Amino acid sequence: MHDDFDSPWKDILEAYFPDFMAFFFPAAAAEIDWSRGFELLDKELAQVVQDAELGRRYADKLVRVHLLDGSEEWLLIHIEIQGRREAGFAQRMFVYAYRLYDRYAREIVSLAVLADSSPGWRPSRFEIGRWGSRLGLEFPSIKLLDYAGREVELAAELNPFATIVLTHLAALATRGDAEARYAEKLKLTRRLYERGLSKQQILDLYRFIDWVLRLPEALELKYTDAIYQIEESKNMPYLSFVERRGEARGFGVMLRGQLEQRFGPLSEAVIARLDAADADQLLAWSRRVLDAHTLDEVFADDA
């Protein structure tokens, strides 16, 4: 079982950024003027850091916000979700911060969420200097492992990031134990239907749980059957989504086999693209496999 949190973290940050700030950094969230909205600057972040690739970027976001006190018209929040211990992580935070400041000449707030499995790894600063000269960065970080033991408290919390943390802890705790992972995945999914959430919230969090807590095929089918039963018992009209998910999963498995047979082992990026596609897109790609000479031709944009 392979744990990959990159794509779901990016999606959930985009959909629930105010909730992210309120859950992990409440003091900062209280100073932001949410009535003026916020702006995600993914393209701008990519332009700034494209020449500063220092290790694998796990999931990152750049967000423009306004402050309640008016001390700054706007400032930038740079968020990194780091999924593994990495020696150069603090240095990368520093490099991105000074590049962003050089470009925008605005306050840059750097925040980190550490989603790794190493309890003692807690980077919070980077500094260089000599002869009295110092240049560096300090940044607050949240360690998801610190929430272990607080599962009851998290289960009672309405903020969607409580579910995100519970899912992450379940993924770490059930590595190598498919049956335990199945039980945790089903418990977390059932809780979505019992919390009085909106349909969109259920679907968004469901996608996160489904991506992070992946199961072997046999248990995945068992899990899908259990979802059907939950929805029928609660008379919730979300079955079309679950059915579509199952259809896409089947197409995805078939297409991946075709691509590997034709072009050899697939990269992580290609596999992630297959996993994220819906059934219609997968079917369109599968029709191109026989005539395509390269992977790029398979994934070419539709005319």
N, C-alpha and C positions, 0 to 999 in steps of 0.2 A: 504494500500500500504506500502510495507516494503522497506526501503532504505538500501542497503548493498553495500558498495563501496570497500570492501576488495579485492576480486578477480580481478575486472577490473583495480584497481590501480596497483596491482602487475604486471599484463600483460603489461600495458601501460608503466610502468617504465622500464621493460625489453626491450621493443621494441624501446623506444625513450628516453633513459637516457641522451644523450647529449642535446636534446631539453629541457628536464626537468631542467637541470642545467642552460642552457642559459635563460630560462624563469623565474625561481624563484631565482636563485643565479648567476646572470651574472658575477659578479666580480670573483667569484671562477672559473666559467667555462672558463674565459679568461686566467687563469693560468694553465689549464690542456693541456697536449700535446695529443690532440685527434688523431693525426696521428699514435700514438702507440697503439691505441685501449683502451679498458677497459675490466675488467673481473668481472662478477657477482659471488659473493661468498655466495650463499644461503645456501649451505650445511655447510660451515664453520661457518656462523652466527648461524645456528641452533645448532651446536655443542657447541659453546661458551655460548649461552644463555639458554640452555636446563634446567639448574639447577637454573635459575634466573627468573622464571616466575612471574613478578610483574604486574598483571593486564592483560587485553586482548590486545595482540599485534594486531593492526589494519592492518597495512601493513608495512613491513620493508624490506630494502635491504642493502646489504653490497657490495661495489664496490671498486675494486682496480684500481687506475689510476696513470699515470705518469705526472710529472710537466714539464713545458716548461723550467724553469730556472735551472733544474737539482739539486736543493737544496736537494731533496729527490728522490731516484731512483723510489720509489713508495710510496703511502700512501693509507689509507682506508677511504672511505666515508660511514658513517652509516646514513641511511635515515629512518625516521619514518613518516608515514602518520597516523595521529591520528583523529579518527572520532567522538569522544565524550569527554566531559570534564571528566578528571580522576585525582584524587588527587595525585596518585603516579607516574604520567607520568614523571616528571623531574627526580625523583629518578631512574626510570627505564632507562632513557637515560644515567644517571651517571653510573649505574651498568654495562650496556652493554659496555660503553666506557672503563671503567677500565678493564673489562674482555678481551676486544679485545686488549687493549694495553699490558696486561699481556701475552697474547698468541703470539702476533706478534712483540712487541717492535718497533712499527712504529707509525707515527703520525696518530691519529684518528680524523677525522672531523665529528662531529655530527650535523645533519640538521633535522629540523622538519617542516612538513606541517600540520597545524591545520585545519581540515575539519569539526569541530564541529559547533554547532549553538549558542554558548555562546560568545557574543562579548567581554566580559571583561576577558575571560580566555586566558592568554598569558604567559605560562610557558617559561622560558628562562635560568634558572639556578637551580642548587642544590648544597647545601653546608652543611657540618657538621664540627664541630671543637670545641675546648675549650682551654683556656689558651694560646692563641696565635697560636695554631695549626689549620690549615684550609685545608680541602680536598673537592674539588667540581668540578663542570663542568658548563661552560656557553656555550650556543648553540644558533645560530640564528634560528628563526622560522618564517614561512610565515602563515598568517591568511587569508584563502580563503574568509571569509566574508568581508575583506577589499576591495575586487574587486567589491563588489556590488555598482552599480551606474556607473560602467565603461563598461557596456555591449556593447555600440557602439564601443568603443576602442578595446575591445576584439574581436568583430565580424570582425574587419578589420585586425587583427593580423594573420599571417600565421603559427606561431608556433603552433603545435598540442595541447599544453597545454593551449592555449587560449580557445579552444573548451572544454577541460576537465574542466576548471574553469567555463565556461558558463553552462555546464551540471550540475555541482555540485550546482551552485547557483539556477538553475531551480529546482533541486530536493528539495532544502530547501524551496524555495518560493511556491511550489505547493503541499506541504504536505496536504493531506485531500481534495484536489480539483482535481479530476481525469480529468475533462474537460480542466482545465488550463494546467495540466501536458501533456495531449495529444497535445495541441497546441504548447507548448514549445518543446516537443520531435520532432514533425513534422518540426518545424522551424529549429531546430538544424540539423536534418537529411538532409533537403533540402539544407542547407548551404554547406554540405559536397560536394554535386554534383556541386555546383556553384563556388567552390574555385580553380578548376584546380588541385586537388590533384590526386595522383596516385591511382590506384585501391586498392593497399594494404593499403594505408593510409585511404582511405574511409572505407574499411572493418574493420580495427583496431578501428577507432574512432566510427564507427557504433556499434560495439560490446560494447564499453564502454557506449555509449548513451543508447543502448537497455537494458543493465543490470541495469544501475543506475535509469533510468526513466521508471520503470515498470508500466504497466497499467492494469486495469481490462480487462477480456477477450474480452468483446464486443468492447472496445476502441482499444485493441491490434489488433483485426481483421481489424478495420477501418484504423488503422495506417499502417498495412501491405498492404492493398489495395492502400493507398496513395503512398507508396513506389513503388509499381508496376507502378503507373501512372507517377511518377517522372522519373523512369528509362526509360519508354517507350518514354516519351516526349524528353528526352536527348539522347536517343539511346545509353545507356551505358549497356554493357553486364554483369551486375552483378546479374541478376535475379536468376541465379542458386543458388547463395548464399542465397538470400532472401527466395526462395522456400525451400531450405534445412533447413533453420532456422524454417520455419513454420512447416515442417514435424517433426523436432526434438521437437518442442514445443508440438505438439500433442502426440507424443510418451511419452514425459516427463510427461505430465498430466496423461496419462493412467497408466504409470508405477508407479508413485507416489501413485495413488489410490490403485493399487495392493499391493504395499509394506505396506501401512498403514493398509489395510485390513488383511494382513497376519502377520505383525510384530508389529502393533501398531504405535503410533506417531513417526515421524522421527526426528532425530537430525538436527540441522542447518548444520552440516558438510555433512550429507547425502543429504539434499536438495540442497546444493551448488554443490555437485558432480553431481546430476541429471541435474541441470541447465547448467552446463558447458559441458556436454557430447553431442556428435553429434548423429545423428539418428541411425547410424549403431551400436554404442555402446549401446544406449538405447534399441534397438531391441534385442541385444545379452543378456542383463540383463533380459529383460522381459521373455525370453525363459527359464531362470533358476528359475523364481519365484515359479513355481508349485512344483519343486523337492527340492528346497533349504530348509534347516531347520533353517538357520540363515541368517542375512543380509550379513555376511562375505562371505558366499557361493555364494550369488547373485553377489557380486562384485569381486569375485575371478578372478585373471588374467586368460586370455584365454590360453589354453594349446598350 
